[in-house]
Amino acid sequence: MAKILGILTAVILAISALIAIKNNTRFEKEIEAEAAISRDLKKTQKNFEEAAEILKALPDEIAGVEANTLEVQGLVADMKEKLVELKSELATKGAKIKANEAELSQITATLADAGDLQKLAAQMKVLNVTSEELAQTIAGREAELASFASRATENEEETESLRQMVASMGRGASDPSLKTRIRSIYPNWGFVTLSDGAVSGVVGGSKLDVVRNDEVVAKLLVTTVVQNSSCASIIPDSVGDGVNLMIGDRVVVSSGEAVGTNAN
């Protein structure tokens, strides 16, 4: 009996030792994961000032684009004025050509002096050449005007896009056009990292949706943002039943955030 008890005691001790080793290994892995997260958060904190500088510089960039837009609009206005002048000149030349044609017809019918006819024909030829050159000049100016108008439109669109981004940031909402992906997942800590950051319009404190097959499977709350990446907490009870978040899952601005942005 004592021998059996000894064997049982040895088995129990062996099992306890095995469990202790597994628990120790798991504890070491968790410590390593915590240390990695701590390093990542320190790096994130170090880059946070860069993101703040980018946000601070956005209004100056908008002002520069707006100034450029005004300059292009001024050039467009000047081109329009010149185009009107050229068209007026072309109309005047055309009227003169018609008058000369009528005069030539009258002279042809009433005069037999070949010298006068040749002189008038030479004048008509010069006027025709001048008219053609004016038409070509107007065509060129119209092309330049179209180019300036296109540049003005592009500048206006860029200005509006930057203005909307700054407005969204001021409201604590990410850019409504944001489309990013999950880069890494830390399920034990309840957060993920994203492939985009402040440059793409991600704003701290904003809510995002994880979308899969056009359905929202989870919701995120942005906690930390740097220039080209960000961190977001997984909102409790927002993950659908049987859903496991995966690297590469598509992330967009939460529908409630997007509606609020448009309303303002």
C-alpha positions in Angstrom: 0.0 0.0 0.0 2.8 2.4 0.9 4.4 1.6 -2.5 1.2 2.5 -4.3 0.9 5.7 -2.4 4.4 6.5 -3.3 3.8 5.9 -7.0 0.7 8.1 -6.9 2.6 10.8 -5.1 5.3 10.7 -7.7 2.7 10.9 -10.5 1.0 13.9 -8.9 4.3 15.7 -8.4 5.2 15.1 -12.1 1.8 16.4 -13.3 2.2 19.5 -11.0 5.7 20.1 -12.4 4.4 19.8 -16.0 1.6 22.3 -15.3 4.0 24.7 -13.6 6.3 24.5 -16.6 3.4 25.3 -19.0 2.2 28.1 -16.9 5.7 29.5 -16.6 6.1 29.3 -20.4 2.8 31.0 -21.0 3.6 33.7 -18.4 7.0 34.4 -20.2 5.2 34.7 -23.5 2.7 37.2 -22.1 5.6 39.2 -20.6 7.3 39.2 -23.9 4.1 40.3 -25.7 3.6 43.0 -23.1 7.2 44.2 -23.6 6.7 44.3 -27.4 3.5 46.3 -27.0 5.2 48.7 -24.6 8.0 49.3 -27.1 5.4 49.8 -29.9 3.5 52.3 -27.7 6.7 54.2 -26.9 7.5 54.4 -30.6 3.9 55.6 -31.2 4.3 58.3 -28.5 7.6 59.4 -30.1 5.9 59.8 -33.5 2.8 61.5 -32.1 4.4 64.9 -32.3 5.1 64.4 -36.0 1.3 63.7 -36.6 0.5 66.8 -34.6 2.8 68.9 -36.8 1.2 67.4 -39.9 -2.3 68.5 -38.6 -0.9 71.9 -37.6 0.5 72.4 -41.1 -2.8 71.5 -42.9 -4.4 75.0 -42.6 -1.2 76.5 -44.1 -1.4 74.0 -47.0 -5.0 74.9 -47.6 -4.2 78.6 -47.6 -1.5 77.9 -50.2 -3.8 75.9 -52.4 -6.5 78.6 -52.2 -4.0 81.3 -53.1 -2.9 79.2 -56.1 -6.6 78.8 -57.0 -7.1 82.5 -57.0 -4.1 83.0 -59.1 -5.3 80.5 -61.7 -8.8 82.1 -61.6 -7.2 85.5 -62.4 -5.3 84.0 -65.3 -8.6 82.4 -66.6 -10.3 85.8 -66.4 -7.4 87.4 -68.3 -7.6 84.7 -71.0 -11.3 85.2 -71.3 -10.9 88.9 -71.9 -8.1 88.3 -74.5 -10.3 85.7 -76.2 -13.2 88.3 -76.4 -10.8 90.8 -77.9 -9.5 88.3 -80.5 -13.0 87.3 -81.5 -14.0 90.9 -81.9 -10.9 91.5 -84.0 -11.7 88.5 -86.1 -15.3 89.7 -86.6 -13.9 93.1 -87.7 -11.5 91.5 -90.1 -14.3 89.3 -91.4 -16.5 92.3 -92.1 -13.7 94.0 -93.9 -13.1 90.9 -96.0 -16.8 90.8 -97.0 -16.7 94.6 -97.8 -13.6 94.0 -100.0 -15.3 91.1 -101.7 -18.3 93.2 -102.5 -16.0 96.0 -103.7 -14.0 93.5 -105.8 -17.2 92.2 -107.4 -18.3 95.8 -108.2 -14.9 96.7 -109.7 -14.9 93.5 -111.7 -18.3 94.4 -113.2 -17.5 98.1 -113.9 -13.7 98.3 -114.5 -11.5 96.7 -117.0 -8.3 98.0 -115.5 -6.4 94.8 -114.7 -3.9 96.7 -112.4 -6.6 97.8 -109.9 -8.1 94.3 -109.9 -4.7 92.7 -109.2 -4.0 95.2 -106.4 -7.4 94.5 -104.7 -6.9 90.7 -105.2 -3.5 91.0 -103.4 -5.1 92.9 -100.5 -7.8 90.2 -100.3 -5.1 87.5 -100.1 -3.3 89.4 -97.3 -6.6 89.8 -95.4 -7.5 86.1 -95.8 -4.1 85.1 -94.4 -4.5 87.5 -91.5 -8.0 86.1 -90.8 -6.6 82.5 -90.8 -3.8 83.5 -88.4 -6.3 85.1 -86.1 -8.5 82.0 -86.1 -5.5 79.9 -85.2 -4.6 82.3 -82.4 -8.1 82.1 -81.0 -8.1 78.3 -81.1 -4.7 78.3 -79.2 -6.0 80.7 -76.6 -9.2 78.7 -76.2 -7.1 75.6 -75.5 -5.0 77.5 -73.0 -8.2 78.8 -71.4 -9.5 75.2 -71.1 -6.2 74.1 -69.5 -6.4 77.0 -66.9 -10.0 76.2 -66.2 -9.1 72.5 -65.6 -6.3 73.6 -63.2 -8.7 75.9 -61.3 -11.2 73.0 -60.9 -8.5 70.7 -59.6 -7.2 73.3 -57.1 -10.8 73.9 -55.9 -11.4 70.2 -55.5 -8.1 69.8 -53.6 -8.9 72.8 -51.4 -12.4 71.4 -50.6 -10.9 67.9 -49.8 -8.4 69.4 -47.4 -11.1 71.6 -45.8 -13.4 68.6 -45.2 -10.5 66.7 -43.7 -9.6 69.5 -41.3 -13.3 69.9 -40.4 -13.6 66.2 -39.7 -10.6 66.3 -37.5 -12.0 69.3 -35.6 -15.1 67.2 -34.9 -13.1 64.2 -33.7 -14.2 62.2 -36.8 -12.0 60.4 -39.3 -12.1 61.3 -43.0 -15.4 59.9 -44.4 -13.5 58.6 -47.5 -11.1 56.6 -45.3 -10.5 53.0 -46.4 -7.8 51.1 -44.5 -7.0 47.5 -43.3 -6.2 45.7 -40.1 -2.4 45.3 -40.0 -2.1 43.3 -36.7 -4.4 41.9 -34.0 -3.8 41.6 -30.2 -6.9 39.7 -29.0 -5.6 39.2 -25.5 -5.3 43.0 -25.1 -8.4 43.9 -27.1 -6.9 46.1 -29.8 -5.7 46.1 -33.4 -3.3 48.2 -35.5 -4.3 49.8 -38.8 -2.3 50.3 -42.0 -3.1 54.0 -42.2 -2.7 57.0 -39.9 -3.0 60.8 -39.8 -1.9 61.3 -43.4 -4.9 59.3 -44.6 -7.4 61.1 -42.3 -7.5 58.8 -39.2 -8.5 60.8 -36.1 -8.0 59.7 -32.5 -11.3 59.1 -30.6 -13.3 58.4 -33.8 -15.3 55.2 -34.4 -14.6 52.8 -37.3 -16.4 49.7 -38.7 -14.8 46.4 -39.7 -16.5 45.3 -42.9 -16.5 41.8 -44.3 -18.7 40.8 -47.3 -20.4 44.3 -47.1 -21.5 43.6 -43.5 -20.2 45.2 -40.3 -18.7 42.5 -38.2 -17.1 44.6 -35.4 -16.6 48.2 -34.3 -13.3 50.0 -33.3 -12.4 53.1 -31.3 -9.2 54.8 -32.5 -6.9 55.3 -29.5 -3.5 56.3 -31.0 -2.6 57.9 -34.3 0.7 58.5 -36.0 1.7 59.6 -39.5 1.2 56.3 -41.3 -0.4 53.9 -38.8 -2.8 53.9 -35.9 -4.1 51.7 -33.0 -7.8 51.1 -32.2 -9.6 49.3 -29.4 -12.1 46.6 -30.2 -15.4 47.9 -28.8 -16.8 45.2 -26.4 -19.9 43.3 -27.6 -19.5 44.7 -31.1 -18.0 41.6 -32.6 -20.6 39.4 -34.3 -21.2 35.8 -33.1 -18.7 33.4 -34.4 -16.6 36.2 -35.9 -12.8 36.3 -35.5 -11.1 39.4 -36.7 -8.4 38.8 -39.3 -5.4 40.7 -40.6 -6.4 42.4 -43.9 -10.1 43.0 -42.8 -11.4 46.2 -44.4 -12.0 49.2 -42.1 -14.1 52.2 -42.9 -15.6 55.2 -41.0 -18.5 54.1 -38.8 -21.9 54.8 -40.5 -23.0 57.0 -37.6 -19.7 59.0 -37.9 -20.2 59.4 -41.7 -23.8 60.7 -41.3 -22.7 63.2 -38.7 -20.0 64.5 -41.0 -22.3 65.1 -43.9 -24.8 66.8 -41.7 -22.3 69.4 -40.6 
